[in-house]
Amino acid sequence: MMDFFINVRRAIAFPRARQLRIEIERSQKVQQALEAAHHNLELRVQERTKELEQSNKILREKSKTLERYNRVTQNRELEMARLKNEIDALLDELGRPRRYHSPEQSLKTLKIGEPARGG
């Protein structure tokens, strides 16, 4: 009779054990898929980080170029204003009408608050 109970228990336990094994295998597969997805995301993050670093490097270089260009053009404009003021000062000395600005406008154009040099 004891053998009967042992066999009944085994018969009941076997489907549970099988189901448990199936759940464990399923869980392991999900875990492996998550690990693979995590690894792939890490690779993508590294690749994107490299792309962004390269883009930032290019942007910094372009920004420096634009800053240099801006300084050159500002200096050119200041020099043009200075030359116009100098011409106007020479015209004043000759008693001729100013060609470019009144004295007040000349000071504003220079943007440095000083009269034209060389006058």
C-alpha positions as CSV (number, residue, x, y, z in Angstrom):
1,M,0.0,0.0,0.0
2,M,2.9,2.3,0.7
3,D,4.1,1.9,-2.8
4,F,0.8,3.0,-4.1
5,F,1.0,6.4,-2.2
6,I,4.6,6.9,-3.3
7,N,3.5,6.3,-6.9
8,V,0.5,8.6,-6.5
9,R,2.8,11.3,-5.1
10,R,5.2,10.9,-8.0
11,A,2.3,11.0,-10.4
12,I,1.1,14.3,-8.9
13,A,4.6,15.8,-8.4
14,F,5.8,15.0,-11.9
15,P,3.5,17.5,-13.8
16,R,4.4,20.1,-11.2
17,A,8.1,19.5,-11.6
18,R,7.8,19.5,-15.3
19,Q,5.8,22.8,-15.2
20,L,8.4,24.2,-12.8
21,R,11.2,23.2,-15.2
22,I,9.3,24.9,-18.1
23,E,8.9,28.1,-16.1
24,I,12.6,28.1,-15.1
25,E,13.6,27.6,-18.7
26,R,11.3,30.3,-19.8
27,S,12.6,32.6,-17.1
28,Q,16.2,31.8,-18.2
29,K,15.4,32.6,-21.8
30,V,13.8,35.9,-20.8
31,Q,16.9,36.7,-18.7
32,Q,19.2,35.9,-21.6
33,A,17.1,38.1,-23.9
34,L,17.2,41.0,-21.4
35,E,21.0,40.6,-21.1
36,A,21.4,40.6,-24.9
37,A,19.2,43.6,-25.2
38,H,21.1,45.4,-22.5
39,H,24.4,44.6,-24.2
40,N,23.0,45.8,-27.6
41,L,21.8,49.1,-26.0
42,E,25.2,49.6,-24.4
43,L,26.9,49.2,-27.8
44,R,24.4,51.6,-29.3
45,V,25.0,54.2,-26.5
46,Q,28.8,53.9,-27.1
47,E,28.4,54.4,-30.8
48,R,26.0,57.3,-30.4
49,T,28.4,58.9,-27.8
50,K,31.2,58.7,-30.3
51,E,29.0,60.2,-33.0
52,L,28.0,63.1,-30.7
53,E,31.6,63.6,-29.6
54,Q,32.6,63.9,-33.3
55,S,29.8,66.2,-34.0
56,N,30.7,68.4,-31.0
57,K,34.3,68.5,-32.2
58,I,33.2,69.7,-35.6
59,L,30.8,72.3,-34.1
60,R,33.6,73.6,-31.8
61,E,35.9,73.9,-34.8
62,K,33.3,75.7,-36.9
63,S,32.5,78.0,-33.9
64,K,36.2,78.9,-33.6
65,T,36.3,79.7,-37.4
66,L,33.1,81.8,-37.1
67,E,34.6,83.7,-34.1
68,R,37.8,84.4,-36.0
69,Y,35.7,85.6,-39.0
70,N,33.6,87.8,-36.7
71,R,36.7,89.4,-35.2
72,V,38.2,90.0,-38.6
73,T,35.0,91.6,-40.0
74,Q,34.5,93.7,-36.8
75,N,38.1,94.9,-37.1
76,R,37.5,95.7,-40.8
77,E,34.4,97.7,-39.9
78,L,36.2,99.6,-37.2
79,E,39.1,100.3,-39.6
80,M,36.6,101.5,-42.3
81,A,34.9,103.8,-39.7
82,R,38.4,105.1,-38.7
83,L,39.3,105.8,-42.3
84,K,36.1,107.5,-43.0
85,N,36.6,109.7,-39.9
86,E,40.1,110.4,-41.1
87,I,38.9,111.4,-44.5
88,D,36.2,113.7,-42.9
89,A,38.9,115.2,-40.6
90,L,41.0,116.0,-43.7
91,L,38.1,117.4,-45.5
92,D,37.4,119.6,-42.4
93,E,41.0,120.9,-42.5
94,L,40.5,121.7,-46.2
95,G,37.2,123.5,-45.5
96,R,35.2,121.1,-47.6
97,P,32.0,119.4,-46.6
98,R,32.2,116.1,-44.8
99,R,31.7,113.1,-47.1
100,Y,30.6,110.5,-44.5
101,H,29.4,111.7,-41.1
102,S,29.0,114.6,-38.7
103,P,31.5,114.6,-35.8
104,E,28.8,113.0,-33.5
105,Q,28.0,110.3,-36.0
106,S,31.7,109.5,-36.4
107,L,32.1,108.8,-32.7
108,K,29.1,106.5,-32.7
109,T,30.3,104.7,-35.8
110,L,33.7,103.9,-34.2
111,K,31.9,102.5,-31.1
112,I,35.0,103.1,-29.0
113,G,34.2,106.7,-27.8
114,E,37.4,108.2,-29.2
115,P,37.8,110.6,-32.1
116,A,39.4,109.3,-35.3
117,R,43.2,108.9,-35.2
118,G,45.5,110.8,-37.4
119,G,43.4,113.9,-37.7
